[in-house]
Amino acid sequence: MLNGKQSTPIRMDPTENIDLKPESALILYQDKSGNKEVSDIFRTMGFIVTTIPDRSKTWDLLRQKEFSFLVIEVNLSTGHDIQFIENLNATFHDLSIIAITNSSSKYSYLDLVNAGVSDFIKKPPERSEMEAKIQRIINDRAVREHLSKLSITDSLTGLYNQRRFYKRLQDEALRSRRQNTSLSLLLMDIDNFKSYNDTYGHLAGDRALKKVGQIISENIRLGVDSGYRYGGDEFAIILIDAGAEIAKEIGARIQESLRKHAGLTASMGFVKYSHERSVRELVAEADRELYRAKERSKGKFG
């Protein structure tokens, strides 16, 4: 059975700058004493815990509430539990599953891994082993999320990169068509940036671009719009449920902040998405508007 050792709080590698969501666990353990002790481990580690004595409500609970962990008692003498886990894993991709198992010669631990469990532990589970497995799963998941974020983020400015830009724009265009909502795109280009680099050097140019990324992030609507480094000294902003008025307001704020805090100006091109356009056509039109703005006057909204 579980021993009475003091639980160790969840600790992340301090070098990893990862914002973890609140952790929650669903416990499916028929044995009442085992259920309580497993639940206590998770609660001591700071989890919000839900326990159920059987599996009849599992699917409804997982659909109603986001759980990060599922602990399930598994009988390896039959294939029913393995199929149950396979089905869960196919539907709830972000769910980490820990199987508490009996010994069996019919099905192996490899069968559990292939079904999609994050880890397994033999009955009766030991507290220290359970804590170590929970900790490892959280750390591994955090590293995966961190690497995934790096793959879509521009390392210099902290904005999303072009790869992420096209994926997000495609998703938002699809949402706009389905829900009949507005979607707009703003492209901006730093004026005379080549001359800036030639005058002050590339290190100063990098610092300026980093500042531009910060200014964009501070002047778009948090949790609504998103900023991207499109390439070189070109930037893009995807504006959700926004027309020309909101775009001009955001553009004006960015211009003012660029002049005040970076000594720069930018030309901007804006276009509103129409449902008959493709994403590539939307970007091409915004690029044409940007070019017209640069031709008319530096630092003016197009």
C-alpha positions as CSV (number, residue, x, y, z in Angstrom):
1,M,0.0,0.0,0.0
2,L,1.0,3.7,-0.1
3,N,3.4,4.8,2.5
4,G,3.1,8.0,4.5
5,K,6.0,9.9,3.1
6,Q,5.6,13.6,2.7
7,S,4.8,14.6,-0.9
8,T,7.1,16.7,-2.9
9,P,5.6,19.8,-4.6
10,I,5.7,19.9,-8.4
11,R,8.9,21.8,-9.5
12,M,9.8,22.8,-13.0
13,D,13.3,23.4,-14.3
14,P,13.9,27.1,-13.5
15,T,15.5,27.6,-16.8
16,E,12.3,26.8,-18.6
17,N,10.0,29.8,-18.9
18,I,6.7,27.8,-19.3
19,D,3.4,28.9,-17.9
20,L,1.6,25.8,-16.8
21,K,-2.2,25.6,-16.7
22,P,-3.8,24.6,-13.4
23,E,-3.6,20.8,-13.1
24,S,-6.6,18.6,-12.6
25,A,-7.0,14.8,-12.3
26,L,-9.8,12.4,-12.8
27,I,-9.4,9.2,-10.7
28,L,-11.0,5.9,-11.8
29,Y,-10.1,3.5,-9.0
30,Q,-12.7,1.0,-7.7
31,D,-11.0,0.2,-4.5
32,K,-12.1,2.9,-2.0
33,S,-8.9,3.0,0.1
34,G,-6.7,3.0,-3.0
35,N,-8.9,5.7,-4.6
36,K,-8.5,7.9,-1.5
37,E,-4.8,7.5,-1.3
38,V,-4.1,8.1,-5.0
39,S,-6.4,11.1,-4.7
40,D,-4.5,12.4,-1.7
41,I,-1.2,12.2,-3.7
42,F,-2.6,14.4,-6.4
43,R,-4.2,16.9,-4.0
44,T,-1.0,17.2,-2.0
45,M,0.8,18.0,-5.3
46,G,-1.7,20.8,-5.9
47,F,-4.1,19.1,-8.3
48,I,-7.9,19.7,-8.4
49,V,-9.2,16.1,-8.0
50,T,-12.4,14.4,-9.2
51,T,-13.0,10.8,-8.3
52,I,-15.6,8.4,-9.7
53,P,-16.1,4.7,-8.7
54,D,-16.9,3.4,-12.2
55,R,-16.5,4.4,-15.8
56,S,-20.1,5.1,-16.7
57,K,-19.6,8.9,-16.4
58,T,-16.0,9.1,-17.8
59,W,-16.8,10.4,-21.3
60,D,-19.3,12.9,-20.1
61,L,-16.9,14.3,-17.5
62,L,-14.0,14.5,-19.9
63,R,-16.2,16.4,-22.4
64,Q,-17.6,18.8,-19.8
65,K,-14.3,19.6,-18.0
66,E,-10.7,19.8,-19.1
67,F,-8.6,17.3,-17.1
68,S,-4.8,17.1,-17.5
69,F,-4.5,13.6,-15.9
70,L,-6.6,10.4,-15.8
71,V,-5.6,7.7,-13.4
72,I,-7.3,4.4,-14.3
73,E,-7.3,0.9,-12.7
74,V,-6.6,-1.5,-15.5
75,N,-7.1,-5.3,-15.7
76,L,-4.6,-6.7,-18.2
77,S,-6.3,-10.1,-18.2
78,T,-8.7,-8.9,-20.9
79,G,-8.4,-6.5,-23.8
80,H,-11.4,-4.4,-22.8
81,D,-9.4,-1.9,-20.7
82,I,-6.8,-1.5,-23.4
83,Q,-9.5,-0.7,-26.0
84,F,-11.1,1.7,-23.5
85,I,-7.8,3.6,-23.2
86,E,-7.2,3.6,-27.0
87,N,-10.6,5.2,-27.4
88,L,-9.9,7.8,-24.8
89,N,-6.5,8.6,-26.2
90,A,-7.9,9.0,-29.7
91,T,-10.4,11.6,-28.5
92,F,-8.6,13.5,-25.7
93,H,-5.2,14.2,-27.1
94,D,-4.0,16.4,-24.2
95,L,-4.9,13.9,-21.5
96,S,-2.1,12.2,-19.7
97,I,-3.2,8.7,-18.7
98,I,-1.6,6.7,-15.8
99,A,-2.7,3.0,-15.6
100,I,-2.6,1.1,-12.3
101,T,-2.2,-2.5,-13.3
102,N,-2.3,-6.1,-12.1
103,S,0.1,-8.7,-13.3
104,S,-0.9,-10.7,-16.4
105,S,0.6,-13.0,-18.9
106,K,-2.1,-12.2,-21.6
107,Y,-1.4,-8.5,-22.1
108,S,1.9,-6.7,-21.5
109,Y,2.9,-3.2,-20.5
110,L,3.8,-2.6,-24.1
111,D,0.2,-3.1,-25.0
112,L,-0.6,-0.2,-22.5
113,V,2.0,2.0,-24.0
114,N,0.7,1.3,-27.5
115,A,-2.8,2.1,-26.3
116,G,-1.6,5.6,-25.3
117,V,-0.8,5.6,-21.6
118,S,1.7,8.1,-20.4
119,D,3.0,5.7,-17.8
120,F,1.9,2.8,-15.7
121,I,2.4,1.6,-12.1
122,K,1.8,-1.8,-10.5
123,K,-0.6,-2.5,-7.7
124,P,-0.3,-1.5,-5.0
125,P,1.2,1.8,-6.0
126,E,3.9,3.4,-3.9
127,R,3.6,7.1,-3.1
128,S,7.1,8.0,-4.1
129,E,6.8,6.1,-7.4
130,M,3.5,7.7,-8.2
131,E,4.9,11.2,-7.4
132,A,7.9,10.6,-9.6
133,K,5.8,9.4,-12.5
134,I,3.5,12.4,-12.2
135,Q,6.5,14.8,-12.1
136,R,8.1,13.2,-15.1
137,I,4.9,13.4,-17.2
138,I,4.5,17.1,-16.4
139,N,8.1,17.9,-17.1
140,D,8.0,16.0,-20.4
141,R,4.8,17.7,-21.5
142,A,6.2,21.2,-20.6
143,V,9.3,20.6,-22.6
144,R,7.2,19.5,-25.6
145,E,5.0,22.6,-25.3
146,H,8.1,24.8,-25.0
147,L,9.7,23.3,-28.1
148,S,6.4,23.6,-30.0
149,K,6.3,27.3,-29.0
150,L,9.8,27.8,-30.2
151,S,9.0,26.3,-33.6
152,I,6.3,29.0,-34.2
153,T,8.0,32.0,-32.6
154,D,10.5,34.5,-34.0
155,S,13.5,34.4,-31.6
156,L,14.4,38.0,-32.0
157,T,11.1,39.8,-31.6
158,G,9.1,37.3,-29.6
159,L,6.3,37.5,-32.0
160,Y,5.0,34.5,-33.9
161,N,6.8,33.7,-37.1
162,Q,5.6,33.4,-40.7
163,R,4.9,29.7,-40.4
164,R,2.5,30.4,-37.6
165,F,1.1,33.4,-39.4
166,Y,-0.3,31.4,-42.4
167,K,-1.6,28.6,-40.2
168,R,-3.5,31.1,-37.9
169,L,-4.7,33.2,-40.8
170,Q,-6.1,30.0,-42.5
171,D,-7.9,29.0,-39.3
172,E,-9.3,32.4,-38.7
173,A,-10.5,32.7,-42.4
174,L,-12.3,29.4,-42.0
175,R,-13.9,30.6,-38.7
176,S,-14.9,33.8,-40.3
177,R,-16.7,32.0,-43.1
178,R,-18.4,29.5,-40.8
179,Q,-19.6,32.1,-38.2
180,N,-19.9,35.1,-40.6
181,T,-17.6,37.3,-38.6
182,S,-15.2,39.9,-39.7
183,L,-11.5,39.4,-40.1
184,S,-8.8,41.9,-41.2
185,L,-5.1,41.9,-41.9
186,L,-2.6,44.7,-41.3
187,L,0.9,44.5,-42.8
188,M,3.6,47.0,-41.8
189,D,7.1,47.7,-43.0
190,I,9.6,49.8,-41.1
191,D,10.6,52.9,-43.1
192,N,14.1,53.2,-44.3
193,F,15.3,50.3,-42.2
194,K,18.2,49.5,-44.5
195,S,19.6,53.0,-43.9
196,Y,19.1,52.5,-40.2
197,N,21.2,49.3,-40.3
198,D,23.8,51.0,-42.5
199,T,24.0,54.0,-40.1
200,Y,23.9,52.3,-36.7
201,G,24.9,48.7,-37.4
202,H,23.1,45.4,-37.4
203,L,23.2,44.9,-33.7
204,A,21.4,48.2,-33.2
205,G,19.1,47.1,-36.0
206,D,18.3,43.9,-34.1
207,R,17.6,45.8,-30.9
208,A,15.2,48.1,-32.9
209,L,13.4,45.1,-34.4
210,K,13.0,43.6,-30.9
211,K,11.6,46.9,-29.7
212,V,9.1,46.9,-32.6
213,G,7.9,43.4,-31.6
214,Q,7.4,44.7,-28.1
215,I,5.5,47.7,-29.3
216,I,3.2,45.6,-31.5
217,S,2.5,43.2,-28.6
218,E,1.6,46.1,-26.3
219,N,-0.7,47.9,-28.7
220,I,-2.9,45.1,-30.1
221,R,-5.9,43.7,-28.2
222,L,-4.7,41.1,-25.8
223,G,-6.2,37.7,-26.4
224,V,-7.9,38.9,-29.6
225,D,-5.4,40.0,-32.2
226,S,-2.0,38.4,-32.9
227,G,1.3,39.9,-34.1
228,Y,3.9,38.2,-36.4
229,R,7.3,38.9,-37.8
230,Y,6.5,38.3,-41.5
231,G,10.2,38.6,-42.6
232,G,13.1,41.0,-42.2
233,D,11.6,44.4,-41.2
234,E,8.0,43.4,-42.2
235,F,5.3,42.6,-39.7
236,A,1.8,41.4,-39.8
237,I,-1.2,41.7,-37.4
238,I,-4.3,39.5,-37.7
239,L,-7.3,41.5,-36.4
240,I,-10.3,39.5,-35.2
241,D,-13.8,41.1,-35.5
242,A,-12.3,44.3,-36.7
243,G,-13.0,46.7,-39.6
244,A,-11.1,49.7,-40.8
245,E,-11.9,51.9,-37.8
246,I,-10.3,49.5,-35.3
247,A,-7.4,48.8,-37.6
248,K,-6.6,52.5,-38.0
249,E,-6.8,53.0,-34.2
250,I,-4.4,50.2,-33.6
251,G,-2.1,51.4,-36.4
252,A,-2.1,54.9,-35.0
253,R,-1.2,53.7,-31.6
254,I,1.7,51.6,-33.0
255,Q,2.9,54.6,-35.1
256,E,2.9,56.9,-32.0
257,S,4.8,54.3,-29.9
258,L,7.3,53.7,-32.7
259,R,8.1,57.4,-32.9
260,K,8.2,57.9,-29.2
261,H,10.1,54.8,-28.0
262,A,12.1,53.6,-31.0
263,G,12.6,56.7,-33.2
264,L,11.1,54.8,-36.2
265,T,8.1,55.1,-38.5
266,A,6.3,52.4,-40.5
267,S,4.1,52.2,-43.5
268,M,1.0,50.1,-43.2
269,G,-1.4,48.3,-45.5
270,F,-4.8,47.2,-44.3
271,V,-7.4,44.9,-46.0
272,K,-10.6,43.3,-44.8
273,Y,-11.2,39.7,-45.5
274,S,-14.1,38.8,-47.9
275,H,-15.2,35.2,-48.0
276,E,-14.6,34.7,-51.7
277,R,-10.9,35.4,-51.3
278,S,-8.3,32.8,-50.5
279,V,-5.7,33.5,-47.7
280,R,-3.0,34.1,-50.3
281,E,-5.2,36.6,-52.1
282,L,-5.8,38.4,-48.8
283,V,-2.1,38.7,-48.1
284,A,-1.4,39.8,-51.7
285,E,-4.0,42.6,-51.4
286,A,-2.6,43.7,-48.1
287,D,0.9,43.8,-49.6
288,R,-0.4,45.9,-52.4
289,E,-2.0,48.3,-50.0
290,L,1.3,48.5,-48.1
291,Y,3.2,49.3,-51.3
292,R,0.7,52.1,-52.0
293,A,1.1,53.5,-48.5
294,K,4.9,53.5,-48.9
295,E,4.6,55.3,-52.3
296,R,2.2,57.9,-50.9
297,S,4.0,58.8,-47.7
298,K,6.3,57.2,-45.2
299,G,4.7,56.5,-41.8
300,K,1.1,56.8,-43.0
301,F,-1.6,54.3,-42.7
302,G,-2.6,52.7,-46.1
